[in-house]
Amino acid sequence: MSVTPDVSIIIVSFNSLGYLKECLASISRQEGVTFETIVIDNGSRDSTVEFLSAQSCKSIISPKNLGFGAAVNRGAEIASGEYLLVLNPDTVLPKDCLSQLCAYADHLGDFGLLSPSFVHPDGRIQPSARNYPSRIRFLISRGSPLFKLGISGDKDAGYLIPEGNDPIRVPAVSATALFIKRGLFRGIGGFDSRYFMYLEDLDLCRRLREMKLTIWLLPSIKVIHNWGQSSKTRPYFALFHHHLSVLKYFRKYHASQWLHNSLLAIALGCGILISSALVMFRGRRQN
């Protein structure tokens, strides 16, 4: 007789085998809860598929890149845990991560999302919770030329830096590690797969808050996140989809503001060109 796990961990992997191995190793060390791991490979060209064939975790092998949100939704379809943990492959969990998340979830009862906090491998805090961004804030956010040049920072883009270790309610959190009830995630249709990558987390948080459900950041749970490593393998691809997702977000929630959205589209187009030029310039300098 099969036992329903407490948590189903869903990981979407794309050409990230080295980080995925370290992530899975940290999952194997989790204590105090039962869990299953589901890895969706999104058309990797490295040896991820061969590696997964020798692992005990569940896997879904897609011959093409479905996009992040669509891949997570496929994983959620076969998940059986009470909770889902959507997790990036470039993360390393502390051994009590799952047990702490479950304890907070059981204590809160009725909530929308929980997220641990994130740190760089050297221990520096990595802001992940944020306010809902305006168009202006998006134009100075992490994907923008101004951010890449160091002119704007995390606070300018609306990111929140917690003080202390007490849980705090926030407007939105990153999909780097999202903890949610499986029934709730599936009940609201999962991620909006129209976002190929980026902003599906902000969209999900917004829909949950419209349902009067809370979003929580848990600063006491610190997950190591090798931020930006996946996007470095295809920087132009990532830039394009980040900017496109910004436009999709505002067209979805502010469809009547066609003039503002048109101006935003022009600004984002310029942003893609400038950011791409910066990537090319830095690549040549490193070579």
KOLGUTOR-100761 format. One record per residue (C-alpha): residue number from 1; residue in one letter; chain; x, y, z. Coordinates in nm, 2 decimals. Example, Ala and Ser with C-alpha at 12.3 -4.5 7.8 and 13.67 -1.06 7.14 Angstrom:
BEGIN
KOLMAR num residuo cadena     c1     c2     c3
KOLMAR   1       A      A   1.23  -0.45   0.78
KOLMAR   2       S      A   1.37  -0.11   0.71
END
This chain:
BEGIN
KOLMAR num residuo cadena     c1     c2     c3
KOLMAR   1       M      A   0.00   0.00   0.00
KOLMAR   2       S      A   0.15   0.33  -0.11
KOLMAR   3       V      A   0.18   0.61   0.14
KOLMAR   4       T      A   0.09   0.97   0.04
KOLMAR   5       P      A   0.40   1.19   0.09
KOLMAR   6       D      A   0.39   1.51   0.28
KOLMAR   7       V      A   0.56   1.70   0.00
KOLMAR   8       S      A   0.61   1.66  -0.38
KOLMAR   9       I      A   0.92   1.85  -0.49
KOLMAR  10       I      A   0.90   1.96  -0.85
KOLMAR  11       I      A   1.22   2.06  -1.03
KOLMAR  12       V      A   1.24   2.19  -1.39
KOLMAR  13       S      A   1.58   2.13  -1.54
KOLMAR  14       F      A   1.74   2.26  -1.85
KOLMAR  15       N      A   2.11   2.20  -1.91
KOLMAR  16       S      A   2.19   2.23  -1.54
KOLMAR  17       L      A   2.31   1.88  -1.46
KOLMAR  18       G      A   2.59   1.98  -1.22
KOLMAR  19       Y      A   2.36   2.20  -1.01
KOLMAR  20       L      A   2.08   1.94  -1.03
KOLMAR  21       K      A   2.31   1.67  -0.88
KOLMAR  22       E      A   2.39   1.90  -0.58
KOLMAR  23       C      A   2.02   1.99  -0.54
KOLMAR  24       L      A   1.91   1.63  -0.54
KOLMAR  25       A      A   2.18   1.54  -0.29
KOLMAR  26       S      A   2.05   1.81  -0.05
KOLMAR  27       I      A   1.70   1.68  -0.09
KOLMAR  28       S      A   1.81   1.33   0.00
KOLMAR  29       R      A   1.93   1.46   0.33
KOLMAR  30       Q      A   1.59   1.60   0.44
KOLMAR  31       E      A   1.46   1.47   0.77
KOLMAR  32       G      A   1.13   1.46   0.95
KOLMAR  33       V      A   0.89   1.44   0.65
KOLMAR  34       T      A   0.80   1.21   0.37
KOLMAR  35       F      A   0.85   1.34   0.01
KOLMAR  36       E      A   0.88   1.25  -0.35
KOLMAR  37       T      A   1.09   1.42  -0.61
KOLMAR  38       I      A   0.97   1.49  -0.97
KOLMAR  39       V      A   1.22   1.63  -1.22
KOLMAR  40       I      A   1.09   1.76  -1.56
KOLMAR  41       D      A   1.37   1.79  -1.81
KOLMAR  42       N      A   1.30   2.06  -2.06
KOLMAR  43       G      A   1.49   1.94  -2.36
KOLMAR  44       S      A   1.84   1.95  -2.21
KOLMAR  45       R      A   2.14   1.89  -2.44
KOLMAR  46       D      A   2.37   1.77  -2.16
KOLMAR  47       S      A   2.36   1.43  -1.99
KOLMAR  48       T      A   2.06   1.51  -1.77
KOLMAR  49       V      A   1.83   1.25  -1.94
KOLMAR  50       E      A   2.09   0.97  -1.89
KOLMAR  51       F      A   2.15   1.08  -1.53
KOLMAR  52       L      A   1.78   1.07  -1.45
KOLMAR  53       S      A   1.73   0.73  -1.59
KOLMAR  54       A      A   1.95   0.59  -1.31
KOLMAR  55       Q      A   1.78   0.79  -1.03
KOLMAR  56       S      A   1.49   0.68  -0.81
KOLMAR  57       C      A   1.30   1.01  -0.85
KOLMAR  58       K      A   1.01   1.04  -1.09
KOLMAR  59       S      A   1.10   1.21  -1.42
KOLMAR  60       I      A   0.92   1.36  -1.72
KOLMAR  61       I      A   1.14   1.39  -2.03
KOLMAR  62       S      A   1.03   1.65  -2.28
KOLMAR  63       P      A   1.20   1.66  -2.62
KOLMAR  64       K      A   1.15   2.03  -2.63
KOLMAR  65       N      A   1.16   2.32  -2.39
KOLMAR  66       L      A   0.80   2.37  -2.27
KOLMAR  67       G      A   0.87   2.68  -2.07
KOLMAR  68       F      A   0.91   2.69  -1.69
KOLMAR  69       G      A   0.54   2.73  -1.59
KOLMAR  70       A      A   0.41   2.47  -1.83
KOLMAR  71       A      A   0.67   2.22  -1.72
KOLMAR  72       V      A   0.58   2.27  -1.35
KOLMAR  73       N      A   0.21   2.22  -1.43
KOLMAR  74       R      A   0.30   1.88  -1.59
KOLMAR  75       G      A   0.48   1.78  -1.28
KOLMAR  76       A      A   0.19   1.89  -1.06
KOLMAR  77       E      A  -0.04   1.66  -1.26
KOLMAR  78       I      A   0.14   1.35  -1.13
KOLMAR  79       A      A   0.23   1.48  -0.79
KOLMAR  80       S      A   0.06   1.31  -0.49
KOLMAR  81       G      A   0.19   1.51  -0.19
KOLMAR  82       E      A  -0.02   1.72   0.04
KOLMAR  83       Y      A   0.21   2.01  -0.05
KOLMAR  84       L      A   0.41   2.11  -0.35
KOLMAR  85       L      A   0.76   2.26  -0.34
KOLMAR  86       V      A   0.85   2.41  -0.68
KOLMAR  87       L      A   1.23   2.43  -0.67
KOLMAR  88       N      A   1.50   2.55  -0.90
KOLMAR  89       P      A   1.78   2.30  -0.98
KOLMAR  90       D      A   2.05   2.55  -0.88
KOLMAR  91       T      A   1.95   2.55  -0.51
KOLMAR  92       V      A   2.08   2.36  -0.21
KOLMAR  93       L      A   1.84   2.30   0.08
KOLMAR  94       P      A   1.94   2.29   0.45
KOLMAR  95       K      A   1.85   1.95   0.59
KOLMAR  96       D      A   1.55   2.08   0.79
KOLMAR  97       C      A   1.40   2.28   0.51
KOLMAR  98       L      A   1.11   2.06   0.43
KOLMAR  99       S      A   1.02   1.99   0.79
KOLMAR 100       Q      A   1.03   2.36   0.87
KOLMAR 101       L      A   0.81   2.45   0.57
KOLMAR 102       C      A   0.56   2.18   0.67
KOLMAR 103       A      A   0.56   2.31   1.03
KOLMAR 104       Y      A   0.49   2.67   0.92
KOLMAR 105       A      A   0.22   2.55   0.68
KOLMAR 106       D      A   0.04   2.34   0.95
KOLMAR 107       H      A   0.06   2.64   1.19
KOLMAR 108       L      A  -0.08   2.89   0.94
KOLMAR 109       G      A  -0.35   2.66   0.81
KOLMAR 110       D      A  -0.51   2.89   0.55
KOLMAR 111       F      A  -0.24   3.05   0.34
KOLMAR 112       G      A  -0.15   3.10  -0.03
KOLMAR 113       L      A   0.23   3.06  -0.06
KOLMAR 114       L      A   0.54   3.01   0.16
KOLMAR 115       S      A   0.89   3.08   0.05
KOLMAR 116       P      A   1.22   3.03   0.22
KOLMAR 117       S      A   1.48   3.31   0.20
KOLMAR 118       F      A   1.78   3.28  -0.03
KOLMAR 119       V      A   2.15   3.34   0.01
KOLMAR 120       H      A   2.44   3.33  -0.24
KOLMAR 121       P      A   2.70   3.05  -0.19
KOLMAR 122       D      A   2.91   3.30   0.01
KOLMAR 123       G      A   2.62   3.37   0.25
KOLMAR 124       R      A   2.52   3.71   0.12
KOLMAR 125       I      A   2.14   3.77   0.13
KOLMAR 126       Q      A   1.96   3.75  -0.20
KOLMAR 127       P      A   1.64   3.95  -0.21
KOLMAR 128       S      A   1.35   3.75  -0.34
KOLMAR 129       A      A   1.03   3.90  -0.20
KOLMAR 130       R      A   0.89   4.21  -0.37
KOLMAR 131       N      A   0.62   4.46  -0.41
KOLMAR 132       Y      A   0.41   4.45  -0.72
KOLMAR 133       P      A   0.62   4.65  -0.97
KOLMAR 134       S      A   0.50   4.94  -1.17
KOLMAR 135       R      A   0.61   4.98  -1.53
KOLMAR 136       I      A   0.89   5.21  -1.42
KOLMAR 137       R      A   1.01   4.96  -1.16
KOLMAR 138       F      A   1.03   4.69  -1.43
KOLMAR 139       L      A   1.24   4.92  -1.64
KOLMAR 140       I      A   1.50   4.94  -1.36
KOLMAR 141       S      A   1.47   4.58  -1.25
KOLMAR 142       R      A   1.73   4.30  -1.26
KOLMAR 143       G      A   1.67   4.23  -1.63
KOLMAR 144       S      A   1.72   4.60  -1.73
KOLMAR 145       P      A   2.03   4.78  -1.86
KOLMAR 146       L      A   2.02   5.02  -1.57
KOLMAR 147       F      A   2.05   4.73  -1.32
KOLMAR 148       K      A   2.32   4.56  -1.52
KOLMAR 149       L      A   2.52   4.89  -1.52
KOLMAR 150       G      A   2.48   4.92  -1.15
KOLMAR 151       I      A   2.27   5.24  -1.17
KOLMAR 152       S      A   1.96   5.08  -1.01
KOLMAR 153       G      A   1.95   4.82  -0.73
KOLMAR 154       D      A   1.71   4.57  -0.57
KOLMAR 155       K      A   1.53   4.83  -0.35
KOLMAR 156       D      A   1.47   5.05  -0.66
KOLMAR 157       A      A   1.31   4.76  -0.83
KOLMAR 158       G      A   1.08   4.70  -0.54
KOLMAR 159       Y      A   1.25   4.41  -0.37
KOLMAR 160       L      A   1.22   4.37   0.01
KOLMAR 161       I      A   1.51   4.29   0.23
KOLMAR 162       P      A   1.39   4.13   0.56
KOLMAR 163       E      A   1.53   4.23   0.90
KOLMAR 164       G      A   1.56   3.95   1.15
KOLMAR 165       N      A   1.42   3.59   1.11
KOLMAR 166       D      A   1.05   3.64   1.19
KOLMAR 167       P      A   0.81   3.53   0.91
KOLMAR 168       I      A   0.67   3.83   0.72
KOLMAR 169       R      A   0.38   3.88   0.49
KOLMAR 170       V      A   0.48   4.00   0.15
KOLMAR 171       P      A   0.31   4.08  -0.18
KOLMAR 172       A      A   0.50   3.84  -0.39
KOLMAR 173       V      A   0.79   3.59  -0.38
KOLMAR 174       S      A   1.02   3.42  -0.63
KOLMAR 175       A      A   0.95   3.08  -0.80
KOLMAR 176       T      A   1.30   2.97  -0.69
KOLMAR 177       A      A   1.13   2.78  -0.41
KOLMAR 178       L      A   0.75   2.80  -0.37
KOLMAR 179       F      A   0.56   2.60  -0.11
KOLMAR 180       I      A   0.19   2.56  -0.17
KOLMAR 181       K      A  -0.09   2.32  -0.11
KOLMAR 182       R      A  -0.12   2.08  -0.40
KOLMAR 183       G      A  -0.50   2.11  -0.42
KOLMAR 184       L      A  -0.48   2.49  -0.42
KOLMAR 185       F      A  -0.22   2.50  -0.70
KOLMAR 186       R      A  -0.42   2.27  -0.92
KOLMAR 187       G      A  -0.75   2.43  -0.83
KOLMAR 188       I      A  -0.63   2.77  -0.96
KOLMAR 189       G      A  -0.49   2.62  -1.28
KOLMAR 190       G      A  -0.13   2.62  -1.18
KOLMAR 191       F      A   0.11   2.87  -1.34
KOLMAR 192       D      A  -0.02   3.07  -1.64
KOLMAR 193       S      A   0.17   2.89  -1.92
KOLMAR 194       R      A   0.15   3.20  -2.14
KOLMAR 195       Y      A   0.46   3.32  -1.96
KOLMAR 196       F      A   0.74   3.10  -2.12
KOLMAR 197       M      A   0.98   3.20  -1.84
KOLMAR 198       Y      A   0.98   3.48  -1.58
KOLMAR 199       L      A   0.69   3.65  -1.41
KOLMAR 200       E      A   0.48   3.34  -1.37
KOLMAR 201       D      A   0.56   3.36  -1.00
KOLMAR 202       L      A   0.44   3.72  -0.98
KOLMAR 203       D      A   0.12   3.63  -1.17
KOLMAR 204       L      A   0.05   3.34  -0.93
KOLMAR 205       C      A   0.10   3.55  -0.62
KOLMAR 206       R      A  -0.13   3.81  -0.76
KOLMAR 207       R      A  -0.41   3.56  -0.83
KOLMAR 208       L      A  -0.37   3.42  -0.48
KOLMAR 209       R      A  -0.39   3.76  -0.32
KOLMAR 210       E      A  -0.70   3.83  -0.52
KOLMAR 211       M      A  -0.84   3.53  -0.34
KOLMAR 212       K      A  -0.75   3.70  -0.01
KOLMAR 213       L      A  -0.48   3.44   0.06
KOLMAR 214       T      A  -0.15   3.53   0.22
KOLMAR 215       I      A   0.21   3.51   0.09
KOLMAR 216       W      A   0.48   3.45   0.34
KOLMAR 217       L      A   0.86   3.49   0.34
KOLMAR 218       L      A   1.04   3.28   0.60
KOLMAR 219       P      A   1.38   3.44   0.66
KOLMAR 220       S      A   1.49   3.17   0.91
KOLMAR 221       I      A   1.50   2.91   0.63
KOLMAR 222       K      A   1.80   2.99   0.42
KOLMAR 223       V      A   1.84   2.82   0.09
KOLMAR 224       I      A   2.16   2.85  -0.11
KOLMAR 225       H      A   2.07   2.98  -0.46
KOLMAR 226       N      A   2.33   3.00  -0.74
KOLMAR 227       W      A   2.14   3.29  -0.89
KOLMAR 228       G      A   2.15   3.35  -1.27
KOLMAR 229       Q      A   2.35   3.04  -1.36
KOLMAR 230       S      A   2.08   2.89  -1.59
KOLMAR 231       S      A   2.03   3.21  -1.78
KOLMAR 232       K      A   2.40   3.25  -1.84
KOLMAR 233       T      A   2.40   2.95  -2.07
KOLMAR 234       R      A   2.15   3.13  -2.31
KOLMAR 235       P      A   2.17   3.50  -2.21
KOLMAR 236       Y      A   1.99   3.65  -2.52
KOLMAR 237       F      A   1.72   3.39  -2.50
KOLMAR 238       A      A   1.66   3.48  -2.13
KOLMAR 239       L      A   1.67   3.85  -2.20
KOLMAR 240       F      A   1.41   3.82  -2.47
KOLMAR 241       H      A   1.17   3.61  -2.26
KOLMAR 242       H      A   1.21   3.83  -1.95
KOLMAR 243       H      A   1.11   4.14  -2.14
KOLMAR 244       L      A   0.83   3.96  -2.33
KOLMAR 245       S      A   0.69   3.84  -2.00
KOLMAR 246       V      A   0.69   4.19  -1.86
KOLMAR 247       L      A   0.47   4.30  -2.15
KOLMAR 248       K      A   0.24   4.00  -2.12
KOLMAR 249       Y      A   0.19   4.08  -1.75
KOLMAR 250       F      A   0.08   4.43  -1.81
KOLMAR 251       R      A  -0.14   4.34  -2.10
KOLMAR 252       K      A  -0.31   4.08  -1.89
KOLMAR 253       Y      A  -0.38   4.30  -1.58
KOLMAR 254       H      A  -0.40   4.64  -1.75
KOLMAR 255       A      A  -0.54   4.56  -2.09
KOLMAR 256       S      A  -0.73   4.88  -2.12
KOLMAR 257       Q      A  -0.42   5.09  -2.08
KOLMAR 258       W      A  -0.32   5.04  -2.44
KOLMAR 259       L      A  -0.12   5.36  -2.47
KOLMAR 260       H      A   0.09   5.29  -2.16
KOLMAR 261       N      A   0.14   4.93  -2.28
KOLMAR 262       S      A   0.25   5.05  -2.63
KOLMAR 263       L      A   0.51   5.28  -2.48
KOLMAR 264       L      A   0.62   5.00  -2.25
KOLMAR 265       A      A   0.67   4.77  -2.55
KOLMAR 266       I      A   0.89   5.03  -2.71
KOLMAR 267       A      A   1.09   5.08  -2.40
KOLMAR 268       L      A   1.13   4.70  -2.35
KOLMAR 269       G      A   1.24   4.66  -2.71
KOLMAR 270       C      A   1.51   4.92  -2.65
KOLMAR 271       G      A   1.60   4.74  -2.33
KOLMAR 272       I      A   1.65   4.41  -2.51
KOLMAR 273       L      A   1.89   4.58  -2.76
KOLMAR 274       I      A   2.09   4.76  -2.49
KOLMAR 275       S      A   2.11   4.46  -2.26
KOLMAR 276       S      A   2.22   4.23  -2.55
KOLMAR 277       A      A   2.49   4.47  -2.64
KOLMAR 278       L      A   2.61   4.48  -2.28
KOLMAR 279       V      A   2.62   4.09  -2.27
KOLMAR 280       M      A   2.82   4.09  -2.60
KOLMAR 281       F      A   3.06   4.36  -2.48
KOLMAR 282       R      A   3.13   4.18  -2.15
KOLMAR 283       G      A   3.17   3.85  -2.33
KOLMAR 284       R      A   3.44   4.00  -2.56
KOLMAR 285       R      A   3.62   4.15  -2.27
KOLMAR 286       Q      A   3.63   3.82  -2.09
KOLMAR 287       N      A   3.77   3.65  -2.40
END
